[in-house]
Amino acid sequence: MRAAVSLTVLLAAAVAGVSWLRRRYVLVTVSGASMEPAYGSGDRVWVRRVPAGEVRAGQVVVVRLPHPESADAGPEQPWSIKRATAAPGDPVPRDGVPGWEAGARVPPGCLVVRGDNAGDSYDSRHCGHVPGDRLLGVVVRRVRAVS
């Protein structure tokens, strides 16, 4: 009887732990060259869900960018991996964000993001700031490249 209760408690704890991890972390596959050389297409990364207020400039984030009508923003590619260049309260970078003057402050709940590979990146230089509700989270670790 004790063994059955212990096994049940252990199983319940394992299920609760897996459930917590699934709510907190997401595995994402990188698609595209916008973050090369840091992250290439096919790399897999663990993403920790956080609110925009916890993101710091320099961290790599996964966001859903607002795309113009002409861009391919199909549901099969909804997330983009970018580097946060300004977080809430930080000054807007000098090279600009549409609609904001350099030196203005990033409003609460918003981010300015850029791809490391500027020549091949659709980011805040094109679409402006990213509202916090479009943030999936912060990249915490690369897992491996998909072959």
C-alpha positions as CSV (number, residue, x, y, z in Angstrom):
1,M,0.0,0.0,0.0
2,R,2.8,2.4,0.9
3,A,4.6,1.7,-2.3
4,A,1.5,2.4,-4.3
5,V,1.0,5.7,-2.5
6,S,4.6,6.7,-3.0
7,L,4.4,5.8,-6.7
8,T,1.2,7.8,-7.1
9,V,2.8,10.8,-5.4
10,L,6.0,10.5,-7.5
11,L,3.9,10.3,-10.7
12,A,1.8,13.3,-9.7
13,A,5.0,15.3,-9.0
14,A,6.5,14.3,-12.3
15,V,3.3,15.3,-14.2
16,A,3.2,18.7,-12.3
17,G,6.9,19.3,-13.1
18,V,6.4,18.6,-16.8
19,S,3.4,20.8,-16.9
20,W,5.3,23.6,-15.2
21,L,8.2,23.3,-17.6
22,R,5.9,23.3,-20.7
23,R,4.3,26.6,-19.5
24,R,7.7,28.2,-18.7
25,Y,9.9,27.0,-21.6
26,V,9.4,26.5,-25.3
27,L,11.6,24.8,-27.9
28,V,11.9,26.9,-31.1
29,T,13.6,26.1,-34.4
30,V,15.3,29.1,-36.1
31,S,14.3,29.8,-39.6
32,G,16.2,32.3,-41.8
33,A,19.5,34.1,-41.7
34,S,18.6,37.3,-39.8
35,M,20.6,36.2,-36.7
36,E,23.7,34.8,-38.4
37,P,26.4,34.1,-37.3
38,A,25.0,33.7,-33.8
39,Y,22.1,31.6,-34.8
40,G,21.5,29.9,-38.2
41,S,18.6,28.4,-39.9
42,G,17.9,25.0,-38.3
43,D,19.3,25.8,-34.9
44,R,17.0,24.9,-32.0
45,V,16.8,27.1,-29.0
46,W,15.1,26.9,-25.6
47,V,13.0,30.0,-24.9
48,R,12.0,31.0,-21.4
49,R,8.7,32.9,-21.3
50,V,9.1,36.3,-19.7
51,P,7.2,39.6,-19.9
52,A,8.7,42.5,-21.8
53,G,9.6,44.3,-18.6
54,E,12.1,41.5,-17.7
55,V,14.0,41.7,-21.1
56,R,17.3,43.6,-21.1
57,A,19.1,45.1,-24.1
58,G,21.4,42.6,-25.6
59,Q,19.3,39.5,-24.9
60,V,18.1,37.4,-27.8
61,V,14.3,37.1,-27.9
62,V,11.6,35.4,-29.9
63,V,8.9,37.7,-31.0
64,R,6.0,37.9,-33.5
65,L,6.8,40.9,-35.7
66,P,4.1,43.0,-37.2
67,H,4.4,42.4,-41.0
68,P,3.1,44.6,-43.7
69,E,0.3,43.1,-45.9
70,S,2.8,42.3,-48.6
71,A,5.2,40.3,-46.5
72,D,4.7,36.5,-46.1
73,A,3.5,36.2,-42.5
74,G,1.8,32.8,-42.7
75,P,1.0,30.8,-39.6
76,E,3.8,28.3,-40.4
77,Q,6.4,31.0,-39.6
78,P,4.9,33.1,-36.9
79,W,7.9,33.7,-34.7
80,S,11.2,35.6,-35.3
81,I,14.4,35.4,-33.3
82,K,16.1,38.9,-32.8
83,R,18.3,40.7,-30.4
84,A,16.7,43.3,-28.1
85,T,18.5,46.5,-28.7
86,A,16.4,48.6,-26.4
87,A,14.0,47.5,-23.6
88,P,11.3,49.5,-21.8
89,G,12.7,52.8,-20.5
90,D,15.9,52.6,-22.6
91,P,16.6,55.3,-25.2
92,V,15.7,54.5,-28.7
93,P,18.8,53.6,-30.7
94,R,20.4,56.3,-32.9
95,D,19.9,54.5,-36.1
96,G,16.2,54.9,-35.6
97,V,12.9,53.2,-35.3
98,P,10.0,54.5,-37.6
99,G,7.9,57.0,-35.8
100,W,10.4,57.6,-32.9
101,E,13.1,60.2,-32.6
102,A,16.6,59.0,-31.5
103,G,16.9,59.4,-27.7
104,A,13.2,59.1,-27.0
105,R,12.5,56.4,-24.4
106,V,11.0,53.0,-25.2
107,P,7.6,52.9,-23.6
108,P,6.7,50.4,-20.9
109,G,5.8,47.0,-22.4
110,C,7.6,47.5,-25.7
111,L,10.9,46.4,-27.2
112,V,13.2,47.5,-30.0
113,V,14.6,44.4,-31.8
114,R,17.2,43.9,-34.5
115,G,18.7,40.9,-36.4
116,D,22.5,40.5,-36.1
117,N,22.6,40.1,-39.9
118,A,21.3,43.6,-40.7
119,G,21.3,43.0,-44.4
120,D,18.9,40.1,-44.2
121,S,16.7,41.1,-41.3
122,Y,13.1,42.4,-41.1
123,D,13.1,44.1,-37.6
124,S,12.3,47.3,-35.7
125,R,14.0,49.4,-38.4
126,H,11.2,48.4,-40.7
127,C,8.2,47.7,-38.4
128,G,8.8,49.9,-35.4
129,H,8.7,48.8,-31.7
130,V,7.4,45.4,-30.8
131,P,4.6,45.4,-28.2
132,G,5.1,43.1,-25.2
133,D,2.1,40.9,-26.1
134,R,4.1,39.8,-29.2
135,L,7.0,38.5,-27.1
136,L,7.3,34.7,-26.6
137,G,10.4,35.0,-24.4
138,V,14.2,35.1,-24.0
139,V,16.5,32.5,-25.6
140,V,18.3,30.7,-22.8
141,R,20.2,28.0,-24.7
142,R,20.9,26.6,-28.1
143,V,20.1,22.9,-28.2
144,R,21.5,21.7,-31.5
145,A,21.3,22.3,-35.2
146,V,18.8,20.2,-37.1
147,S,20.4,18.2,-39.9
